[in-house]
Amino acid sequence: MLSANREDYIKKVFQMNEIKVKLTNKELALSLSVSPASSSEMVKKLIQSEHLVKDKDYGFKLTEKGRDEASKLIRNHRLWEVFLVEKLGFSWSEVHEEAELLEHVTSSVLGDRLNEFLSYPKYCPHGSVIYGNKGDGENLMLLSDLKINESGVIRRIEDNPDLLRYLEERGVRLNQSFVVSKIEPFEGPFQLKFNNEEILLSYKALSQIWIGKD
């Protein structure tokens, strides 16, 4: 079993590989709040353990062994988020840090039992797919890419507590339909119409929200 520290590395590489973003050692260190020297040393260890390889297009890329470890870790994280929201009454902005702790101490047996207990949920509270539970993998686009009068349905939101609190305060939730009614220039805020309510959201927030078309 990998240490929690190593698991954080493979999870971050997995997430960058999923969106096909090239990852440098400097960016990896910055995202994990460690020094470049520490990141470089851990990368060497993960290459030696055959979890990771250097790649021309990705910078660092997980092997099949690494992807398997990372997908299980992320699945457990998202299952705990579902549990905390549905069974313990946490809000969607409160669960990330708790799930971060729990994912590292969840065995395969416990993860499977938790999945069964929750009736095999397809998505976490933020709309991300829970691997192995047959989420539909719908083609999504960023809300920030829409133009005036285009519409959509909010399907997934970046698992960022500050962002989630920001949206929570404005009454924005998953699976809401909306129309873009106004866009301020130079990456200014968007005005979205939800039923009869108009909500102003920053461009930075919109660039972390994925939507499906009606």
C-alpha positions in Angstrom: 0.0 0.0 0.0 1.3 3.5 -0.9 1.9 6.1 1.7 -0.6 9.1 1.8 2.2 11.3 0.4 2.8 9.1 -2.6 -0.9 8.7 -3.1 -1.3 12.5 -3.4 1.3 12.6 -6.1 -0.3 9.9 -8.3 -3.7 11.4 -7.8 -2.5 14.8 -9.0 -0.8 13.3 -12.0 -3.9 11.3 -12.8 -6.0 14.4 -12.8 -3.7 16.2 -15.1 -3.4 13.2 -17.4 -7.3 13.1 -17.6 -7.5 16.6 -19.0 -4.4 16.1 -21.1 -2.4 18.9 -19.5 1.4 18.7 -19.6 2.8 18.6 -16.1 6.3 19.8 -15.1 8.1 19.1 -11.8 7.7 22.8 -10.9 3.9 22.7 -11.5 3.6 19.4 -9.6 5.5 20.8 -6.6 3.4 24.0 -6.6 0.1 22.1 -6.8 1.1 19.9 -3.8 2.7 22.8 -1.8 6.1 21.1 -1.6 9.6 22.1 -2.8 10.7 21.2 -6.4 13.5 19.1 -4.8 11.0 17.1 -2.7 8.8 16.7 -5.8 11.7 15.5 -7.9 12.7 12.9 -5.3 9.2 11.6 -5.1 8.9 11.4 -8.9 12.1 9.3 -8.9 10.6 6.9 -6.4 7.3 6.6 -8.3 9.3 5.8 -11.5 11.3 3.2 -9.7 8.1 1.6 -8.3 6.6 1.6 -11.9 3.7 3.9 -11.1 5.0 6.7 -13.3 6.9 7.3 -16.5 8.3 10.5 -18.1 6.4 11.4 -21.3 7.0 13.8 -24.1 3.4 15.0 -24.3 2.2 14.7 -20.7 5.5 15.5 -18.8 4.7 12.7 -16.4 2.3 9.9 -17.1 0.9 7.2 -15.0 1.4 3.6 -15.9 -1.4 1.1 -15.8 -0.4 0.3 -12.3 -0.4 4.0 -11.3 -3.8 4.6 -13.0 -5.4 1.7 -11.2 -4.1 3.0 -7.8 -5.2 6.6 -8.5 -8.7 5.7 -9.8 -9.3 3.6 -6.6 -8.2 6.5 -4.5 -10.3 9.0 -6.2 -13.3 6.6 -6.2 -13.0 6.3 -2.4 -12.7 10.1 -2.0 -15.9 10.7 -4.0 -17.7 7.9 -2.1 -16.9 9.5 1.2 -18.1 12.8 -0.1 -21.4 11.2 -1.0 -21.6 9.6 2.5 -20.8 12.8 4.3 -23.4 14.8 2.4 -26.2 12.2 2.3 -25.7 10.5 5.7 -24.1 13.1 7.9 -25.6 16.3 6.6 -22.4 18.0 5.5 -22.7 20.7 2.9 -20.9 20.1 -0.5 -18.3 22.8 0.5 -17.3 21.0 3.7 -16.6 17.5 2.5 -13.3 17.8 0.6 -10.9 17.9 3.5 -12.7 15.2 5.4 -12.7 12.9 2.3 -9.0 13.7 1.8 -8.3 12.1 5.2 -10.6 9.2 4.8 -9.5 8.2 1.3 -6.0 7.3 2.5 -7.2 4.9 5.2 -9.9 3.1 3.1 -9.0 -0.5 2.2 -10.4 -2.2 -0.9 -12.9 -4.1 1.3 -14.1 -1.0 3.1 -14.4 0.9 -0.2 -16.5 -1.8 -1.8 -18.8 -2.0 1.3 -19.2 1.8 1.4 -20.1 1.7 -2.3 -22.7 -1.0 -1.7 -24.1 0.8 1.3 -24.6 4.0 -0.8 -26.3 1.9 -3.6 -23.5 2.5 -6.1 -23.8 6.3 -6.7 -22.8 7.4 -10.2 -21.6 10.9 -9.2 -20.1 12.7 -6.2 -21.9 15.8 -4.7 -19.9 18.0 -7.2 -20.9 16.0 -10.2 -17.7 14.1 -10.9 -18.0 10.5 -12.0 -17.4 7.7 -9.5 -15.3 5.2 -11.3 -16.9 1.8 -11.9 -20.5 2.9 -11.2 -21.5 3.5 -14.8 -21.7 7.3 -14.8 -22.7 8.3 -18.3 -19.5 10.2 -19.2 -21.6 13.0 -20.9 -19.6 15.4 -23.1 -19.3 18.5 -21.0 -18.0 22.0 -21.8 -16.9 24.9 -19.6 -19.6 27.5 -18.8 -17.2 30.2 -19.5 -17.1 29.2 -23.2 -20.8 30.0 -23.7 -22.1 33.1 -25.5 -25.1 35.3 -24.8 -28.5 33.5 -25.2 -26.9 30.1 -25.0 -28.2 27.7 -22.4 -27.1 24.7 -20.5 -27.4 22.5 -17.4 -24.8 22.6 -14.6 -23.3 19.1 -14.4 -20.0 19.3 -12.6 -18.1 21.8 -10.4 -14.5 21.8 -9.5 -14.0 20.4 -6.0 -12.8 23.7 -4.5 -14.2 24.6 -1.1 -13.9 28.4 -1.7 -15.7 28.1 -5.1 -18.4 25.8 -3.6 -19.1 28.3 -0.8 -19.2 31.1 -3.4 -21.8 29.2 -5.4 -23.7 28.0 -2.3 -24.2 31.7 -1.2 -25.7 32.5 -4.5 -28.0 29.5 -4.6 -26.3 27.7 -7.5 -26.6 23.9 -7.5 -26.0 20.9 -9.8 -28.5 20.1 -12.5 -29.9 23.6 -12.7 -30.9 24.9 -16.2 -29.9 28.4 -17.1 -29.6 30.9 -20.0 -26.7 33.4 -20.4 -28.4 36.7 -20.4 -25.4 39.1 -20.3 -21.6 38.9 -20.5 -19.3 41.8 -19.4 -16.2 42.4 -21.6 -12.6 41.5 -20.8 -13.4 38.3 -18.8 -16.0 40.1 -16.7 -18.9 38.4 -14.9 -21.7 36.5 -16.7 -25.3 37.2 -15.8 -27.2 33.9 -15.8 -31.0 33.4 -15.7 -32.2 30.5 -13.6 -36.0 30.3 -14.1 -37.0 33.9 -13.1 -33.9 34.7 -11.0 -30.8 36.5 -12.4 -27.4 35.6 -10.8 -24.1 37.3 -11.5 -21.1 35.0 -11.4 -17.4 35.8 -11.9 -15.5 34.5 -15.0 -13.0 32.7 -12.7 -15.9 30.7 -11.2 -17.4 30.0 -14.6 -14.1 28.5 -15.7 -14.4 25.8 -13.1 -18.0 24.8 -13.9 -18.9 22.2 -16.6 -22.2 22.1 -18.2 -24.2 19.9 -20.5 -26.5 21.2 -23.2 -30.3 21.1 -22.8 
